[in-house]
Amino acid sequence: MEDLNSDILGFKLLFIVNVDWFFISHRLPIAKEALNKGYKVTIACKFTEHRKYLEDMGFDLIEVPFSRSGGGVFSELKVLKKVKQVLDIVKPDIVHAITIKPVLYTGLALKSTKSNVPFVAAISGLGYVFTADSLRAKFTRFIASVFYKVALSQEFKRVIFQNTSDEAILTRVAKLDSNDKVLIKGSGADLSVYNFKPENLNKAPKVAMACRLLKEKGVYQYIEAAKVVKASHPDVEFLLIGTPDLENPNTVKQTEIEQWVNEGIINYLGHRNDIPDVFSESNIVCLPSFYGEGVPKVLIEAAACGRAIVTTNNPGCRDAVIEGKTGLTVPVRDSIKLAEALIQLIDNTNLRLNMGQQARKFAEQEFDVNSVVDKHLEIYSSILARCEQ
């Protein structure tokens, strides 16, 4: 272990997050640097096949059976009880909860113990309930607002937002003041891994979409837009990367993917570990999401690779681009506007190439993972200092 800091040596940092693969994808660099600085780091989450990978890095691990699809009332109460047990066992000096359910359950557990443990709550998107207008959404919004108000009432806290829309909503709901919150746009990208390579202009254009294959990520709009584009530009190749999320009721079905492939609409690549190469071999990256996003990591990675982006004006998505400079945004659920934006970039090579170059500069300014890690460690230090005063 190197670069030990005597001020925080041995401080116990507890991460509470929904599942191990999300933690590895979005927060691992922060945890590794905290460990390197001398924190004793525990990760509490649902583990899949990545447990040993994390264990071998030196983290302490505790299983918490979070369900991402939502369970019954009694199973959720068991999870809440387990979170409280984890707090009792670890006795952390600081808790960092990530995503909706861990943030709410950790905040509620801290309130139930009347503990003043410093609490860092990372809001990675608020989901659909704060934007939808259906009767069910309004009812769920009322309940969620009550829970957020209680969960974020901890005396020593810092709420990390990824976009200004989520910040405005929860500032109002939980009555946060300026010292309680900070805006960090996404979880960052390693700019040495997601590096810039010039487009290959000798091949037919490729459009790439990579995500969990959910309805709300805009997969169906992508398919419909691909049909429109290929009607006038049949040589354009549309790539779909990712896998169905079988725990989510809104997953795209494998049979639908096979049908799109058989119809010649897309080439399906499935799960890939070489996204930097996939993006570098593409000309445009597309994410027509209407999901409750923070700032989509895939768009950060696309910008880092220097690729023009076409996404929606959904909160979080629009925060990943500079409109007209690094990409184009279109209304949500509008496959025709999506197709028009894609055709604009396919037909105008100079515009697309310039957007890619500007996107890389934007990523260097806003999305460098090293900067994101430093900001989190500063948050830990400052909230611990406040607590000790």
VEXMIBA-595992 format. One record per residue (C-alpha): residue in one letter; chain; z, y, x. Coordinates in nm, 3 decimals, always signed. Layout:
N
+---------+--------+---------+---------+---------+
! residuo ! cadena !       Z !       Y !       X !
+---------+--------+---------+---------+---------+
!       a !      A !       Z !       Y !       X !
...
+---------+--------+---------+---------+---------+
//
This chain:
389
+---------+--------+---------+---------+---------+
! residuo ! cadena !       Z !       Y !       X !
+---------+--------+---------+---------+---------+
!       m !      A !  +0.000 !  +0.000 !  +0.000 !
!       e !      A !  -0.097 !  +0.340 !  +0.141 !
!       d !      A !  -0.039 !  +0.707 !  +0.079 !
!       l !      A !  +0.308 !  +0.662 !  -0.069 !
!       n !      A !  +0.460 !  +0.971 !  -0.227 !
!       s !      A !  +0.838 !  +0.979 !  -0.190 !
!       d !      A !  +0.876 !  +1.191 !  -0.505 !
!       i !      A !  +0.738 !  +0.921 !  -0.732 !
!       l !      A !  +0.798 !  +0.608 !  -0.522 !
!       g !      A !  +0.926 !  +0.336 !  -0.750 !
!       f !      A !  +0.877 !  +0.528 !  -1.073 !
!       k !      A !  +0.786 !  +0.287 !  -1.350 !
!       l !      A !  +0.455 !  +0.368 !  -1.523 !
!       l !      A !  +0.380 !  +0.165 !  -1.835 !
!       f !      A !  +0.028 !  +0.151 !  -1.981 !
!       i !      A !  +0.005 !  +0.034 !  -2.342 !
!       v !      A !  -0.354 !  -0.034 !  -2.449 !
!       n !      A !  -0.535 !  -0.252 !  -2.699 !
!       v !      A !  -0.715 !  -0.506 !  -2.478 !
!       d !      A !  -0.763 !  -0.582 !  -2.107 !
!       w !      A !  -1.142 !  -0.537 !  -2.087 !
!       f !      A !  -1.119 !  -0.188 !  -2.238 !
!       f !      A !  -0.849 !  -0.097 !  -1.986 !
!       i !      A !  -1.065 !  -0.223 !  -1.698 !
!       s !      A !  -1.366 !  -0.035 !  -1.827 !
!       h !      A !  -1.191 !  +0.295 !  -1.900 !
!       r !      A !  -0.859 !  +0.334 !  -1.712 !
!       l !      A !  -0.845 !  +0.096 !  -1.415 !
!       p !      A !  -0.915 !  +0.362 !  -1.146 !
!       i !      A !  -0.615 !  +0.563 !  -1.270 !
!       a !      A !  -0.385 !  +0.261 !  -1.259 !
!       k !      A !  -0.505 !  +0.158 !  -0.912 !
!       e !      A !  -0.447 !  +0.506 !  -0.770 !
!       a !      A !  -0.103 !  +0.526 !  -0.936 !
!       l !      A !  -0.017 !  +0.193 !  -0.773 !
!       n !      A !  -0.146 !  +0.325 !  -0.442 !
!       k !      A !  +0.071 !  +0.636 !  -0.477 !
!       g !      A !  +0.384 !  +0.426 !  -0.519 !
!       y !      A !  +0.426 !  +0.387 !  -0.894 !
!       k !      A !  +0.534 !  +0.047 !  -1.021 !
!       v !      A !  +0.263 !  -0.014 !  -1.282 !
!       t !      A !  +0.292 !  -0.240 !  -1.586 !
!       i !      A !  +0.003 !  -0.304 !  -1.827 !
!       a !      A !  +0.090 !  -0.417 !  -2.180 !
!       c !      A !  -0.204 !  -0.528 !  -2.394 !
!       k !      A !  -0.387 !  -0.822 !  -2.542 !
!       f !      A !  -0.531 !  -1.029 !  -2.257 !
!       t !      A !  -0.860 !  -1.214 !  -2.255 !
!       e !      A !  -1.016 !  -1.366 !  -1.943 !
!       h !      A !  -0.921 !  -1.072 !  -1.719 !
!       r !      A !  -0.548 !  -1.139 !  -1.682 !
!       k !      A !  -0.564 !  -1.292 !  -1.333 !
!       y !      A !  -0.801 !  -1.018 !  -1.213 !
!       l !      A !  -0.540 !  -0.755 !  -1.301 !
!       e !      A !  -0.249 !  -0.968 !  -1.178 !
!       d !      A !  -0.413 !  -1.009 !  -0.836 !
!       m !      A !  -0.428 !  -0.629 !  -0.801 !
!       g !      A !  -0.049 !  -0.609 !  -0.814 !
!       f !      A !  +0.010 !  -0.499 !  -1.172 !
!       d !      A !  +0.290 !  -0.640 !  -1.386 !
!       l !      A !  +0.149 !  -0.768 !  -1.714 !
!       i !      A !  +0.298 !  -0.815 !  -2.061 !
!       e !      A !  +0.110 !  -0.959 !  -2.358 !
!       v !      A !  +0.103 !  -0.750 !  -2.678 !
!       p !      A !  -0.109 !  -0.909 !  -2.954 !
!       f !      A !  -0.299 !  -0.599 !  -3.067 !
!       s !      A !  -0.567 !  -0.671 !  -3.325 !
!       r !      A !  -0.864 !  -0.432 !  -3.301 !
!       s !      A !  -0.987 !  -0.524 !  -3.648 !
!       g !      A !  -0.654 !  -0.458 !  -3.822 !
!       g !      A !  -0.419 !  -0.724 !  -3.940 !
!       g !      A !  -0.188 !  -0.764 !  -4.238 !
!       v !      A !  +0.125 !  -0.554 !  -4.278 !
!       f !      A !  +0.358 !  -0.823 !  -4.144 !
!       s !      A !  +0.144 !  -0.897 !  -3.838 !
!       e !      A !  +0.123 !  -0.525 !  -3.760 !
!       l !      A !  +0.502 !  -0.493 !  -3.790 !
!       k !      A !  +0.533 !  -0.778 !  -3.541 !
!       v !      A !  +0.309 !  -0.589 !  -3.299 !
!       l !      A !  +0.517 !  -0.274 !  -3.346 !
!       k !      A !  +0.833 !  -0.478 !  -3.279 !
!       k !      A !  +0.671 !  -0.622 !  -2.965 !
!       v !      A !  +0.589 !  -0.271 !  -2.838 !
!       k !      A !  +0.952 !  -0.176 !  -2.885 !
!       q !      A !  +1.057 !  -0.490 !  -2.693 !
!       v !      A !  +0.821 !  -0.398 !  -2.409 !
!       l !      A !  +0.981 !  -0.053 !  -2.384 !
!       d !      A !  +1.327 !  -0.214 !  -2.375 !
!       i !      A !  +1.223 !  -0.464 !  -2.106 !
!       v !      A !  +1.029 !  -0.231 !  -1.875 !
!       k !      A !  +1.249 !  +0.077 !  -1.920 !
!       p !      A !  +0.960 !  +0.297 !  -1.802 !
!       d !      A !  +0.992 !  +0.642 !  -1.649 !
!       i !      A !  +0.665 !  +0.734 !  -1.817 !
!       v !      A !  +0.452 !  +0.569 !  -2.086 !
!       h !      A !  +0.075 !  +0.614 !  -2.114 !
!       a !      A !  -0.069 !  +0.479 !  -2.442 !
!       i !      A !  -0.445 !  +0.460 !  -2.493 !
!       t !      A !  -0.652 !  +0.441 !  -2.816 !
!       i !      A !  -0.535 !  +0.488 !  -3.174 !
!       k !      A !  -0.310 !  +0.191 !  -3.249 !
!       p !      A !  -0.125 !  +0.182 !  -2.913 !
!       v !      A !  -0.066 !  +0.559 !  -2.936 !
!       l !      A !  +0.075 !  +0.536 !  -3.289 !
!       y !      A !  +0.287 !  +0.226 !  -3.228 !
!       t !      A !  +0.424 !  +0.352 !  -2.896 !
!       g !      A !  +0.510 !  +0.690 !  -3.046 !
!       l !      A !  +0.684 !  +0.525 !  -3.342 !
!       a !      A !  +0.872 !  +0.284 !  -3.115 !
!       l !      A !  +0.992 !  +0.571 !  -2.894 !
!       k !      A !  +1.113 !  +0.762 !  -3.201 !
!       s !      A !  +1.299 !  +0.456 !  -3.333 !
!       t !      A !  +1.491 !  +0.426 !  -3.005 !
!       k !      A !  +1.551 !  +0.801 !  -2.986 !
!       s !      A !  +1.430 !  +0.776 !  -2.629 !
!       n !      A !  +1.314 !  +1.082 !  -2.437 !
!       v !      A !  +1.083 !  +0.884 !  -2.212 !
!       p !      A !  +0.786 !  +1.106 !  -2.120 !
!       f !      A !  +0.490 !  +1.003 !  -2.334 !
!       v !      A !  +0.123 !  +1.046 !  -2.244 !
!       a !      A !  -0.102 !  +0.978 !  -2.543 !
!       a !      A !  -0.474 !  +0.936 !  -2.477 !
!       i !      A !  -0.689 !  +0.998 !  -2.785 !
!       s !      A !  -1.019 !  +0.817 !  -2.732 !
!       g !      A !  -1.169 !  +0.920 !  -3.067 !
!       l !      A !  -1.002 !  +0.944 !  -3.406 !
!       g !      A !  -1.219 !  +0.697 !  -3.595 !
!       y !      A !  -1.393 !  +0.768 !  -3.924 !
!       v !      A !  -1.090 !  +0.866 !  -4.135 !
!       f !      A !  -1.081 !  +1.229 !  -4.022 !
!       t !      A !  -1.451 !  +1.291 !  -4.087 !
!       a !      A !  -1.542 !  +1.076 !  -4.390 !
!       d !      A !  -1.509 !  +1.212 !  -4.744 !
!       s !      A !  -1.468 !  +0.893 !  -4.945 !
!       l !      A !  -1.156 !  +0.848 !  -5.158 !
!       r !      A !  -1.044 !  +0.562 !  -4.934 !
!       a !      A !  -1.094 !  +0.774 !  -4.622 !
!       k !      A !  -0.893 !  +1.062 !  -4.773 !
!       f !      A !  -0.604 !  +0.830 !  -4.857 !
!       t !      A !  -0.615 !  +0.670 !  -4.512 !
!       r !      A !  -0.632 !  +1.019 !  -4.358 !
!       f !      A !  -0.312 !  +1.120 !  -4.539 !
!       i !      A !  -0.128 !  +0.811 !  -4.415 !
!       a !      A !  -0.266 !  +0.845 !  -4.062 !
!       s !      A !  -0.165 !  +1.212 !  -4.048 !
!       v !      A !  +0.197 !  +1.123 !  -4.132 !
!       f !      A !  +0.201 !  +0.857 !  -3.859 !
!       y !      A !  +0.044 !  +1.090 !  -3.601 !
!       k !      A !  +0.294 !  +1.364 !  -3.687 !
!       v !      A !  +0.586 !  +1.128 !  -3.621 !
!       a !      A !  +0.432 !  +0.949 !  -3.322 !
!       l !      A !  +0.348 !  +1.273 !  -3.142 !
!       s !      A !  +0.682 !  +1.442 !  -3.202 !
!       q !      A !  +0.827 !  +1.322 !  -2.870 !
!       e !      A !  +0.995 !  +1.607 !  -2.680 !
!       f !      A !  +0.829 !  +1.530 !  -2.346 !
!       k !      A !  +0.466 !  +1.450 !  -2.418 !
!       r !      A !  +0.112 !  +1.530 !  -2.316 !
!       v !      A !  -0.175 !  +1.444 !  -2.547 !
!       i !      A !  -0.508 !  +1.391 !  -2.371 !
!       f !      A !  -0.815 !  +1.468 !  -2.581 !
!       q !      A !  -1.173 !  +1.391 !  -2.489 !
!       n !      A !  -1.339 !  +1.640 !  -2.724 !
!       t !      A !  -1.250 !  +1.967 !  -2.893 !
!       s !      A !  -1.305 !  +1.832 !  -3.246 !
!       d !      A !  -1.029 !  +1.571 !  -3.210 !
!       e !      A !  -0.812 !  +1.832 !  -3.037 !
!       a !      A !  -0.843 !  +2.076 !  -3.329 !
!       i !      A !  -0.764 !  +1.808 !  -3.588 !
!       l !      A !  -0.452 !  +1.665 !  -3.422 !
!       t !      A !  -0.327 !  +2.007 !  -3.309 !
!       r !      A !  -0.314 !  +2.098 !  -3.678 !
!       v !      A !  -0.176 !  +1.763 !  -3.797 !
!       a !      A !  +0.094 !  +1.720 !  -3.529 !
!       k !      A !  +0.154 !  +2.092 !  -3.469 !
!       l !      A !  +0.088 !  +2.064 !  -3.095 !
!       d !      A !  +0.124 !  +2.368 !  -2.874 !
!       s !      A !  -0.081 !  +2.443 !  -2.563 !
!       n !      A !  +0.172 !  +2.278 !  -2.329 !
!       d !      A !  +0.148 !  +1.952 !  -2.522 !
!       k !      A !  -0.223 !  +1.888 !  -2.474 !
!       v !      A !  -0.506 !  +1.876 !  -2.225 !
!       l !      A !  -0.881 !  +1.822 !  -2.255 !
!       i !      A !  -1.035 !  +1.565 !  -2.020 !
!       k !      A !  -1.394 !  +1.480 !  -2.108 !
!       g !      A !  -1.401 !  +1.101 !  -2.099 !
!       s !      A !  -1.286 !  +0.847 !  -1.848 !
!       g !      A !  -1.539 !  +0.945 !  -1.583 !
!       a !      A !  -1.795 !  +0.755 !  -1.383 !
!       d !      A !  -1.806 !  +0.651 !  -1.019 !
!       l !      A !  -2.086 !  +0.874 !  -0.899 !
!       s !      A !  -2.146 !  +0.654 !  -0.594 !
!       v !      A !  -2.216 !  +0.355 !  -0.820 !
!       y !      A !  -2.392 !  +0.541 !  -1.100 !
!       n !      A !  -2.620 !  +0.730 !  -0.864 !
!       f !      A !  -2.947 !  +0.909 !  -0.916 !
!       k !      A !  -3.277 !  +0.731 !  -0.860 !
!       p !      A !  -3.612 !  +0.890 !  -0.950 !
!       e !      A !  -3.791 !  +0.751 !  -1.254 !
!       n !      A !  -4.068 !  +0.499 !  -1.202 !
!       l !      A !  -4.365 !  +0.678 !  -1.360 !
!       n !      A !  -4.610 !  +0.396 !  -1.293 !
!       k !      A !  -4.480 !  +0.181 !  -1.578 !
!       a !      A !  -4.467 !  +0.225 !  -1.954 !
!       p !      A !  -4.162 !  +0.432 !  -2.063 !
!       k !      A !  -3.838 !  +0.249 !  -2.134 !
!       v !      A !  -3.567 !  +0.361 !  -2.374 !
!       a !      A !  -3.224 !  +0.199 !  -2.330 !
!       m !      A !  -2.932 !  +0.170 !  -2.571 !
!       a !      A !  -2.611 !  +0.006 !  -2.445 !
!       c !      A !  -2.296 !  -0.031 !  -2.654 !
!       r !      A !  -2.082 !  -0.263 !  -2.859 !
!       l !      A !  -2.330 !  -0.369 !  -3.124 !
!       l !      A !  -2.168 !  -0.211 !  -3.429 !
!       k !      A !  -2.327 !  -0.045 !  -3.730 !
!       e !      A !  -2.142 !  +0.281 !  -3.652 !
!       k !      A !  -2.292 !  +0.295 !  -3.301 !
!       g !      A !  -2.626 !  +0.361 !  -3.471 !
!       v !      A !  -2.796 !  +0.031 !  -3.391 !
!       y !      A !  -2.990 !  +0.025 !  -3.718 !
!       q !      A !  -3.106 !  +0.385 !  -3.672 !
!       y !      A !  -3.219 !  +0.292 !  -3.319 !
!       i !      A !  -3.422 !  +0.002 !  -3.456 !
!       e !      A !  -3.580 !  +0.218 !  -3.728 !
!       a !      A !  -3.661 !  +0.491 !  -3.475 !
!       a !      A !  -3.816 !  +0.231 !  -3.243 !
!       k !      A !  -4.047 !  +0.121 !  -3.524 !
!       v !      A !  -4.158 !  +0.482 !  -3.581 !
!       v !      A !  -4.214 !  +0.549 !  -3.210 !
!       k !      A !  -4.404 !  +0.224 !  -3.150 !
!       a !      A !  -4.641 !  +0.304 !  -3.438 !
!       s !      A !  -4.789 !  +0.584 !  -3.225 !
!       h !      A !  -4.671 !  +0.477 !  -2.877 !
!       p !      A !  -4.697 !  +0.095 !  -2.878 !
!       d !      A !  -4.646 !  +0.062 !  -2.503 !
!       v !      A !  -4.294 !  +0.212 !  -2.509 !
!       e !      A !  -4.029 !  -0.052 !  -2.443 !
!       f !      A !  -3.698 !  -0.037 !  -2.628 !
!       l !      A !  -3.403 !  -0.214 !  -2.464 !
!       l !      A !  -3.087 !  -0.316 !  -2.646 !
!       i !      A !  -2.788 !  -0.400 !  -2.424 !
!       g !      A !  -2.452 !  -0.533 !  -2.543 !
!       t !      A !  -2.314 !  -0.806 !  -2.763 !
!       p !      A !  -2.200 !  -0.832 !  -3.124 !
!       d !      A !  -1.827 !  -0.758 !  -3.168 !
!       l !      A !  -1.712 !  -1.059 !  -3.366 !
!       e !      A !  -1.366 !  -0.908 !  -3.428 !
!       n !      A !  -1.521 !  -0.614 !  -3.611 !
!       p !      A !  -1.648 !  -0.656 !  -3.971 !
!       n !      A !  -1.923 !  -0.401 !  -3.901 !
!       t !      A !  -2.078 !  -0.595 !  -3.618 !
!       v !      A !  -2.453 !  -0.643 !  -3.593 !
!       k !      A !  -2.542 !  -1.008 !  -3.648 !
!       q !      A !  -2.704 !  -1.225 !  -3.383 !
!       t !      A !  -2.967 !  -1.334 !  -3.638 !
!       e !      A !  -3.067 !  -0.969 !  -3.689 !
!       i !      A !  -3.111 !  -0.923 !  -3.313 !
!       e !      A !  -3.328 !  -1.235 !  -3.292 !
!       q !      A !  -3.541 !  -1.105 !  -3.579 !
!       w !      A !  -3.595 !  -0.767 !  -3.405 !
!       v !      A !  -3.695 !  -0.946 !  -3.085 !
!       n !      A !  -3.936 !  -1.177 !  -3.272 !
!       e !      A !  -4.093 !  -0.873 !  -3.441 !
!       g !      A !  -4.151 !  -0.713 !  -3.100 !
!       i !      A !  -3.933 !  -0.409 !  -3.173 !
!       i !      A !  -3.687 !  -0.454 !  -2.885 !
!       n !      A !  -3.617 !  -0.650 !  -2.573 !
!       y !      A !  -3.260 !  -0.776 !  -2.594 !
!       l !      A !  -3.071 !  -0.794 !  -2.264 !
!       g !      A !  -2.729 !  -0.902 !  -2.398 !
!       h !      A !  -2.419 !  -0.818 !  -2.192 !
!       r !      A !  -2.503 !  -0.677 !  -1.849 !
!       n !      A !  -2.287 !  -0.599 !  -1.547 !
!       d !      A !  -2.566 !  -0.404 !  -1.376 !
!       i !      A !  -2.584 !  -0.102 !  -1.607 !
!       p !      A !  -2.657 !  +0.138 !  -1.315 !
!       d !      A !  -2.973 !  -0.062 !  -1.238 !
!       v !      A !  -3.069 !  -0.094 !  -1.606 !
!       f !      A !  -3.040 !  +0.282 !  -1.656 !
!       s !      A !  -3.221 !  +0.359 !  -1.330 !
!       e !      A !  -3.512 !  +0.144 !  -1.444 !
!       s !      A !  -3.519 !  +0.325 !  -1.780 !
!       n !      A !  -3.654 !  +0.670 !  -1.864 !
!       i !      A !  -3.433 !  +0.771 !  -2.156 !
!       v !      A !  -3.086 !  +0.661 !  -2.266 !
!       c !      A !  -3.013 !  +0.671 !  -2.639 !
!       l !      A !  -2.690 !  +0.643 !  -2.839 !
!       p !      A !  -2.731 !  +0.747 !  -3.207 !
!       s !      A !  -2.361 !  +0.692 !  -3.281 !
!       f !      A !  -2.166 !  +0.811 !  -3.584 !
!       y !      A !  -1.854 !  +0.627 !  -3.464 !
!       g !      A !  -1.526 !  +0.814 !  -3.405 !
!       e !      A !  -1.601 !  +0.865 !  -3.037 !
!       g !      A !  -1.400 !  +1.031 !  -2.760 !
!       v !      A !  -1.681 !  +1.097 !  -2.514 !
!       p !      A !  -1.892 !  +0.780 !  -2.493 !
!       k !      A !  -1.866 !  +0.631 !  -2.145 !
!       v !      A !  -2.223 !  +0.508 !  -2.162 !
!       l !      A !  -2.352 !  +0.866 !  -2.198 !
!       i !      A !  -2.142 !  +0.976 !  -1.900 !
!       e !      A !  -2.295 !  +0.692 !  -1.698 !
!       a !      A !  -2.645 !  +0.786 !  -1.817 !
!       a !      A !  -2.593 !  +1.145 !  -1.705 !
!       a !      A !  -2.463 !  +1.023 !  -1.369 !
!       c !      A !  -2.781 !  +0.816 !  -1.330 !
!       g !      A !  -2.986 !  +1.126 !  -1.398 !
!       r !      A !  -3.144 !  +1.017 !  -1.722 !
!       a !      A !  -3.229 !  +1.237 !  -2.020 !
!       i !      A !  -3.015 !  +1.151 !  -2.321 !
!       v !      A !  -3.090 !  +1.138 !  -2.692 !
!       t !      A !  -2.776 !  +1.115 !  -2.904 !
!       t !      A !  -2.627 !  +1.258 !  -3.223 !
!       n !      A !  -2.434 !  +1.576 !  -3.297 !
!       n !      A !  -2.133 !  +1.355 !  -3.369 !
!       p !      A !  -1.809 !  +1.481 !  -3.202 !
!       g !      A !  -1.784 !  +1.325 !  -2.858 !
!       c !      A !  -2.155 !  +1.245 !  -2.835 !
!       r !      A !  -2.251 !  +1.612 !  -2.838 !
!       d !      A !  -1.983 !  +1.676 !  -2.571 !
!       a !      A !  -2.170 !  +1.445 !  -2.331 !
!       v !      A !  -2.484 !  +1.661 !  -2.320 !
!       i !      A !  -2.589 !  +2.021 !  -2.282 !
!       e !      A !  -2.824 !  +2.057 !  -2.576 !
!       g !      A !  -3.182 !  +2.111 !  -2.464 !
!       k !      A !  -3.084 !  +2.103 !  -2.096 !
!       t !      A !  -2.955 !  +1.750 !  -2.026 !
!       g !      A !  -3.056 !  +1.588 !  -2.353 !
!       l !      A !  -3.128 !  +1.627 !  -2.722 !
!       t !      A !  -2.896 !  +1.578 !  -3.019 !
!       v !      A !  -3.003 !  +1.484 !  -3.372 !
!       p !      A !  -2.820 !  +1.456 !  -3.705 !
!       v !      A !  -2.625 !  +1.133 !  -3.758 !
!       r !      A !  -2.792 !  +0.849 !  -3.952 !
!       d !      A !  -3.134 !  +1.018 !  -3.924 !
!       s !      A !  -3.378 !  +0.772 !  -3.769 !
!       i !      A !  -3.679 !  +1.002 !  -3.824 !
!       k !      A !  -3.523 !  +1.292 !  -3.630 !
!       l !      A !  -3.416 !  +1.038 !  -3.368 !
!       a !      A !  -3.774 !  +0.914 !  -3.334 !
!       e !      A !  -3.906 !  +1.271 !  -3.309 !
!       a !      A !  -3.662 !  +1.351 !  -3.028 !
!       l !      A !  -3.758 !  +1.035 !  -2.839 !
!       i !      A !  -4.130 !  +1.111 !  -2.877 !
!       q !      A !  -4.069 !  +1.465 !  -2.750 !
!       l !      A !  -3.921 !  +1.328 !  -2.427 !
!       i !      A !  -4.173 !  +1.044 !  -2.397 !
!       d !      A !  -4.468 !  +1.284 !  -2.425 !
!       n !      A !  -4.323 !  +1.558 !  -2.204 !
!       t !      A !  -4.259 !  +1.401 !  -1.865 !
!       n !      A !  -4.168 !  +1.726 !  -1.689 !
!       l !      A !  -3.913 !  +1.816 !  -1.955 !
!       r !      A !  -3.759 !  +1.469 !  -1.932 !
!       l !      A !  -3.745 !  +1.468 !  -1.551 !
!       n !      A !  -3.587 !  +1.814 !  -1.545 !
!       m !      A !  -3.328 !  +1.703 !  -1.802 !
!       g !      A !  -3.243 !  +1.405 !  -1.583 !
!       q !      A !  -3.186 !  +1.626 !  -1.280 !
!       q !      A !  -2.971 !  +1.864 !  -1.482 !
!       a !      A !  -2.778 !  +1.569 !  -1.629 !
!       r !      A !  -2.685 !  +1.449 !  -1.281 !
!       k !      A !  -2.557 !  +1.798 !  -1.190 !
!       f !      A !  -2.360 !  +1.805 !  -1.517 !
!       a !      A !  -2.205 !  +1.467 !  -1.434 !
!       e !      A !  -2.107 !  +1.586 !  -1.088 !
!       q !      A !  -1.934 !  +1.889 !  -1.242 !
!       e !      A !  -1.765 !  +1.721 !  -1.540 !
!       f !      A !  -1.750 !  +1.344 !  -1.512 !
!       d !      A !  -1.655 !  +1.246 !  -1.155 !
!       v !      A !  -1.402 !  +0.964 !  -1.190 !
!       n !      A !  -1.209 !  +1.089 !  -0.884 !
!       s !      A !  -1.149 !  +1.419 !  -1.061 !
!       v !      A !  -1.041 !  +1.233 !  -1.377 !
!       v !      A !  -0.793 !  +1.023 !  -1.177 !
!       d !      A !  -0.649 !  +1.332 !  -1.004 !
!       k !      A !  -0.601 !  +1.507 !  -1.340 !
!       h !      A !  -0.406 !  +1.208 !  -1.477 !
!       l !      A !  -0.179 !  +1.188 !  -1.173 !
!       e !      A !  -0.111 !  +1.560 !  -1.206 !
!       i !      A !  -0.017 !  +1.503 !  -1.571 !
!       y !      A !  +0.228 !  +1.230 !  -1.472 !
!       s !      A !  +0.387 !  +1.450 !  -1.204 !
!       s !      A !  +0.414 !  +1.757 !  -1.425 !
!       i !      A !  +0.564 !  +1.576 !  -1.726 !
!       l !      A !  +0.816 !  +1.395 !  -1.503 !
!       a !      A !  +0.911 !  +1.732 !  -1.352 !
!       r !      A !  +0.958 !  +1.883 !  -1.700 !
!       c !      A !  +1.177 !  +1.590 !  -1.799 !
!       e !      A !  +1.401 !  +1.630 !  -1.495 !
!       q !      A !  +1.461 !  +2.003 !  -1.550 !
+---------+--------+---------+---------+---------+
//
